[in-house]
Amino acid sequence: MNIRTWSATLCCAMAGLLAAPVAAAQAERLEASDIARFWTAYDAIRANADPAEKRRILLRDYIEPGTPGLQAFMQAKGYTPECYLQAIERYPKFWASVRAGTLALAGKAADAPQRIETLRALYPPLRPATIYFAIGCLNSSGTTLGDKVLIGAELAGGGPETDVSEMAEARRTNLGRFFATRPSDGLPLLLVHEYVHTQQKGPGPTLLAQAVYEGAADFVAERVAGQLPPLDYASYGPRNEARLKRDFRAEMYDAGYDKWLYNAPDPRYGVRDLGYYMGYAIVRDYYARAADPQRALREIVELDCTDQAAVDAFVQRSGFYSEAELRAAAKAARAATPAR
């Protein structure tokens, strides 16, 4: 079956599936219409040879009629029409392999209202947020902006069958590892993790603060879903916590996150995003030491991660690092920073 025939068949088969979960989730404000609009634009772009017309099609069929979630997603991640057009032109095998997964993704969020109600029971001050599914430029499976949870369906909807063969080696390796974890199966965790972010104050000014920001969202999502995401850092971290604790302490007051968050695997460990685990471990210990678990969970969500002093006090109370360790690490960071 060629791509055009397969596309037409799939669109017909999936139309009812897309409509049903969106309608069922209206109470939780879940919106997935941007996905279908993207594929309409995609097919028209692939059928056209004129670069200027391709851009007009993208704007007309996808970006301009897009939901507030798509506009927020583009703003949050710096997406432009050019990045979409480049991805569409460069990776046709990728798009063909992930299409069905993106269209099915909203159906996997059918239990989102129940998940959010569980979160609300744990954290009663929970503010409402809207969950949007959209297609991005292969840089984010999930993020937030204000009261919007923004899911990148082209990543969140992938799996081991997703074809990354057209990509440069670094991206091919990173995305191959990511898709091998079956991210679409982890959608409930991703939704809750990002929903928690809509309640938090971030980002943090240091690696430590940002790791706590991310680790808090993972910890609360675990309370709701009963597990951590099936990603390498969640399995590597517990087995290597002593080493990671030592290494993280030496760098936790750095202003950059690139060794520990949002980047390629750290060559020291061969695993990416270990800052998530370090933040999770700090929050875990804070919660374990608390006399009142419900109050502790509220403090975890409401911690102002933009305030380094507040983060330091939180970490000290967790017992994960002592006050002396925090002071020594902060002093070393100041000494390593060139004077202006």
C-alpha positions as CSV (number, residue, x, y, z in Angstrom):
1,M,0.0,0.0,0.0
2,N,1.5,3.4,-0.9
3,I,1.7,6.3,1.5
4,R,-1.2,8.2,-0.1
5,T,-3.6,5.2,0.0
6,W,-2.4,4.3,3.5
7,S,-3.0,7.9,4.6
8,A,-6.5,8.0,3.3
9,T,-7.4,4.7,4.8
10,L,-5.9,5.7,8.2
11,C,-7.6,9.1,8.3
12,C,-11.0,7.5,7.8
13,A,-10.3,4.8,10.4
14,M,-9.0,7.3,13.0
15,A,-11.6,10.1,12.5
16,G,-14.0,8.6,15.0
17,L,-11.3,7.7,17.5
18,L,-9.9,11.3,17.5
19,A,-13.4,12.8,18.0
20,A,-14.5,10.4,20.8
21,P,-11.7,11.0,23.4
22,V,-11.7,14.7,22.8
23,A,-15.5,14.8,23.5
24,A,-15.2,12.5,26.5
25,A,-12.5,14.7,28.0
26,Q,-14.2,18.0,27.6
27,A,-14.5,18.3,31.4
28,E,-10.7,18.0,31.6
29,R,-10.3,20.3,28.6
30,L,-8.3,18.0,26.3
31,E,-7.8,19.3,22.7
32,A,-6.2,17.2,19.9
33,S,-7.5,18.9,16.7
34,D,-4.1,20.2,15.8
35,I,-2.9,16.7,15.0
36,A,-5.4,16.2,12.2
37,R,-4.7,19.7,10.8
38,F,-1.0,18.9,10.7
39,W,-1.5,15.8,8.6
40,T,-3.8,17.7,6.2
41,A,-1.0,20.3,5.8
42,Y,1.6,17.6,5.5
43,D,-0.1,15.8,2.7
44,A,-0.5,19.0,0.7
45,I,3.0,20.1,1.3
46,R,4.4,16.7,0.2
47,A,2.3,16.9,-3.0
48,N,3.6,20.4,-3.9
49,A,7.0,21.3,-5.4
50,D,7.0,25.1,-4.9
51,P,8.8,26.1,-1.7
52,A,6.8,29.3,-1.3
53,E,3.5,27.4,-1.7
54,K,4.6,24.8,0.8
55,R,5.1,27.6,3.4
56,R,1.7,29.1,2.5
57,I,0.0,25.7,2.9
58,L,1.7,25.2,6.3
59,L,0.5,28.6,7.5
60,R,-3.0,28.2,6.0
61,D,-3.8,24.6,7.1
62,Y,-1.9,24.2,10.3
63,I,-0.4,27.2,12.0
64,E,-2.9,30.0,11.5
65,P,-6.0,27.9,12.4
66,G,-4.2,26.2,15.2
67,T,-5.4,26.1,18.8
68,P,-4.0,28.3,21.5
69,G,-2.0,25.2,22.5
70,L,-0.2,25.1,19.2
71,Q,0.6,28.8,19.4
72,A,1.9,28.3,23.0
73,F,3.9,25.2,22.0
74,M,5.6,27.2,19.2
75,Q,6.3,30.0,21.5
76,A,7.7,27.8,24.3
77,K,10.0,25.8,22.0
78,G,10.9,28.5,19.5
79,Y,9.3,26.6,16.6
80,T,9.0,28.4,13.3
81,P,7.5,27.6,9.9
82,E,11.0,26.9,8.6
83,C,11.7,24.2,11.2
84,Y,8.5,22.4,10.3
85,L,9.2,22.6,6.6
86,Q,12.8,21.3,7.1
87,A,11.6,18.4,9.2
88,I,8.9,17.5,6.7
89,E,11.3,17.6,3.8
90,R,14.2,15.8,5.5
91,Y,12.4,12.9,7.3
92,P,9.6,11.4,5.2
93,K,10.2,7.9,6.6
94,F,10.0,9.2,10.1
95,W,6.7,11.0,9.5
96,A,5.2,7.9,7.7
97,S,6.2,5.7,10.7
98,V,4.9,8.0,13.4
99,R,1.6,9.0,11.8
100,A,-0.6,6.3,13.2
101,G,0.9,6.8,16.6
102,T,0.1,10.5,16.6
103,L,-3.5,10.0,15.6
104,A,-4.0,7.3,18.2
105,L,-2.4,9.3,21.0
106,A,-5.5,11.2,22.1
107,G,-7.3,7.9,22.6
108,K,-4.6,6.9,25.1
109,A,-5.5,10.0,27.2
110,A,-9.1,8.7,27.8
111,D,-8.3,8.3,31.5
112,A,-6.9,11.8,31.9
113,P,-9.8,13.1,33.9
114,Q,-9.4,10.2,36.4
115,R,-5.7,10.8,36.7
116,I,-6.2,14.5,37.3
117,E,-8.8,13.8,39.9
118,T,-6.3,11.6,41.7
119,L,-3.8,14.4,41.5
120,R,-6.4,16.8,42.9
121,A,-7.1,14.5,45.8
122,L,-3.4,14.5,46.6
123,Y,-3.2,18.3,46.1
124,P,-6.6,20.0,46.6
125,P,-5.5,23.5,45.5
126,L,-4.9,22.1,42.0
127,R,-5.6,24.8,39.4
128,P,-7.2,23.8,36.1
129,A,-5.1,23.4,33.0
130,T,-5.9,22.6,29.4
131,I,-4.1,19.6,27.8
132,Y,-3.2,20.2,24.1
133,F,-1.8,17.6,21.6
134,A,0.1,19.1,18.7
135,I,2.9,18.3,16.3
136,G,6.2,20.0,16.9
137,C,9.7,20.0,15.4
138,L,11.0,16.9,17.1
139,N,12.4,18.7,20.1
140,S,9.8,18.1,22.9
141,S,7.4,15.4,23.9
142,G,5.9,17.6,26.6
143,T,6.2,21.1,28.1
144,T,4.0,23.8,29.6
145,L,3.3,27.5,29.2
146,G,1.1,29.1,31.8
147,D,-2.0,27.0,32.3
148,K,-1.4,24.9,29.2
149,V,0.0,21.3,29.1
150,L,1.6,20.9,25.6
151,I,2.2,17.4,24.3
152,G,4.4,16.9,21.2
153,A,2.6,14.1,19.5
154,E,5.3,13.3,17.0
155,L,7.5,12.2,19.9
156,A,5.0,11.2,22.6
157,G,3.2,9.0,20.0
158,G,6.3,7.1,18.8
159,G,7.6,3.6,19.7
160,P,10.3,1.1,18.7
161,E,8.8,1.0,15.1
162,T,9.5,4.7,14.6
163,D,12.0,5.2,11.7
164,V,14.8,7.5,12.6
165,S,17.2,6.3,9.9
166,E,17.2,9.6,8.0
167,M,18.5,11.6,10.9
168,A,22.1,12.7,11.8
169,E,23.9,10.2,14.1
170,A,23.5,12.1,17.4
171,R,19.7,12.7,16.9
172,R,19.2,9.2,15.5
173,T,20.9,7.7,18.6
174,N,19.0,9.9,21.1
175,L,15.6,9.5,19.5
176,G,16.2,5.8,18.9
177,R,16.8,5.2,22.6
178,F,13.8,7.4,23.5
179,F,11.4,5.6,21.1
180,A,12.7,2.2,22.4
181,T,11.0,3.1,25.8
182,R,7.6,3.2,24.1
183,P,6.8,6.7,25.1
184,S,3.1,6.4,24.1
185,D,2.7,3.8,26.8
186,G,4.0,6.4,29.3
187,L,1.5,9.1,28.3
188,P,-0.4,9.0,31.7
189,L,2.9,9.8,33.5
190,L,3.8,12.5,31.0
191,L,0.4,14.2,31.3
192,V,0.6,14.3,35.1
193,H,4.2,15.4,35.1
194,E,3.5,18.3,32.9
195,Y,0.2,19.1,34.7
196,V,2.3,19.5,37.9
197,H,4.5,21.9,36.1
198,T,1.5,24.2,35.5
199,Q,1.2,24.5,39.3
200,Q,4.9,25.1,40.0
201,K,7.2,28.2,39.9
202,G,10.2,27.7,37.6
203,P,12.6,27.5,35.9
204,G,15.4,27.4,38.4
205,P,18.5,29.7,38.3
206,T,20.9,26.8,38.9
207,L,21.1,23.1,38.0
208,L,20.1,22.2,41.6
209,A,16.9,24.3,41.4
210,Q,16.0,23.0,38.0
211,A,16.6,19.4,39.0
212,V,14.3,19.9,42.0
213,Y,11.7,21.5,39.7
214,E,11.7,18.4,37.4
215,G,12.2,15.9,40.2
216,A,9.2,17.3,42.0
217,A,7.0,16.7,39.0
218,D,8.3,13.2,38.6
219,F,7.7,12.4,42.3
220,V,4.1,13.7,42.2
221,A,3.4,11.9,39.0
222,E,4.7,8.7,40.6
223,R,2.2,9.2,43.5
224,V,-0.6,9.4,40.9
225,A,0.5,6.7,38.4
226,G,2.4,4.3,40.7
227,Q,5.6,4.4,38.7
228,L,8.4,6.5,37.3
229,P,8.7,6.9,33.5
230,P,10.4,4.0,31.7
231,L,13.4,6.1,30.9
232,D,17.1,5.2,31.4
233,Y,17.6,7.8,34.2
234,A,14.9,6.2,36.3
235,S,16.6,2.8,36.3
236,Y,20.2,4.0,36.3
237,G,19.8,6.4,39.1
238,P,18.9,4.0,42.0
239,R,21.8,1.7,41.1
240,N,24.4,4.5,41.0
241,E,23.0,7.0,43.5
242,A,26.1,7.3,45.6
243,R,28.3,8.2,42.6
244,L,25.7,10.6,41.1
245,K,25.2,12.3,44.5
246,R,28.9,13.0,44.7
247,D,29.2,14.2,41.1
248,F,26.1,16.3,41.2
249,R,27.2,18.1,44.3
250,A,30.3,19.3,42.5
251,E,28.1,20.9,39.8
252,M,24.8,21.7,41.3
253,Y,25.3,25.4,41.5
254,D,26.2,25.7,37.9
255,A,24.0,28.0,35.9
256,G,23.9,25.6,32.9
257,Y,22.0,22.3,32.8
258,D,23.5,20.7,29.8
259,K,25.4,17.8,31.5
260,W,22.3,16.8,33.5
261,L,19.2,17.9,31.8
262,Y,17.7,18.3,28.3
263,N,20.7,17.2,26.3
264,A,22.7,14.3,24.9
265,P,23.7,11.5,27.3
266,D,26.5,12.5,29.7
267,P,29.6,10.6,28.5
268,R,30.5,9.8,32.1
269,Y,27.4,7.6,32.5
270,G,26.0,7.1,29.0
271,V,22.6,8.2,30.2
272,R,20.8,11.5,29.7
273,D,18.6,13.6,32.0
274,L,20.1,12.3,35.3
275,G,19.2,15.6,36.8
276,Y,15.6,14.4,36.8
277,Y,16.6,11.5,39.1
278,M,18.7,13.7,41.3
279,G,15.8,16.1,41.8
280,Y,13.5,13.2,42.4
281,A,15.8,11.7,45.0
282,I,15.9,15.0,46.9
283,V,12.1,15.3,46.9
284,R,11.8,11.6,47.8
285,D,13.9,12.1,50.9
286,Y,12.0,15.3,51.8
287,Y,8.7,13.5,51.7
288,A,10.0,10.5,53.6
289,R,11.1,12.7,56.5
290,A,7.8,14.6,56.7
291,A,5.5,14.1,59.7
292,D,2.5,15.2,57.6
293,P,2.6,13.7,54.0
294,Q,-0.2,15.8,52.6
295,R,1.4,19.0,53.8
296,A,4.8,17.8,52.5
297,L,3.3,17.1,49.1
298,R,1.8,20.6,49.0
299,E,5.2,22.1,50.0
300,I,6.8,20.1,47.2
301,V,4.4,21.4,44.5
302,E,4.5,25.0,45.8
303,L,8.2,25.3,46.3
304,D,9.4,28.4,44.5
305,C,12.2,27.0,42.3
306,T,13.1,30.4,41.0
307,D,14.3,31.3,44.5
308,Q,17.6,29.7,45.2
309,A,17.5,30.3,48.9
310,A,14.1,28.6,49.1
311,V,15.5,25.6,47.1
312,D,18.6,25.4,49.4
313,A,16.4,25.4,52.5
314,F,14.2,22.6,51.0
315,V,17.3,20.5,50.1
316,Q,18.7,21.0,53.5
317,R,15.4,19.8,55.1
318,S,15.4,16.8,52.9
319,G,18.6,15.6,54.4
320,F,19.9,14.5,51.0
321,Y,22.7,17.0,51.3
322,S,23.8,18.6,54.6
323,E,24.0,22.3,55.2
324,A,27.8,22.0,55.2
325,E,27.7,20.2,51.8
326,L,25.5,22.9,50.4
327,R,27.7,25.7,51.7
328,A,30.9,24.1,50.4
329,A,29.3,23.5,47.0
330,A,28.1,27.1,46.7
331,K,31.5,28.4,47.8
332,A,33.3,26.3,45.2
333,A,30.8,27.5,42.5
334,R,31.5,31.2,43.4
335,A,35.2,30.6,43.3
336,A,35.0,29.0,39.9
337,T,32.9,31.9,38.5
338,P,35.1,34.5,36.8
339,A,34.8,38.0,38.4
340,R,33.1,40.6,36.2
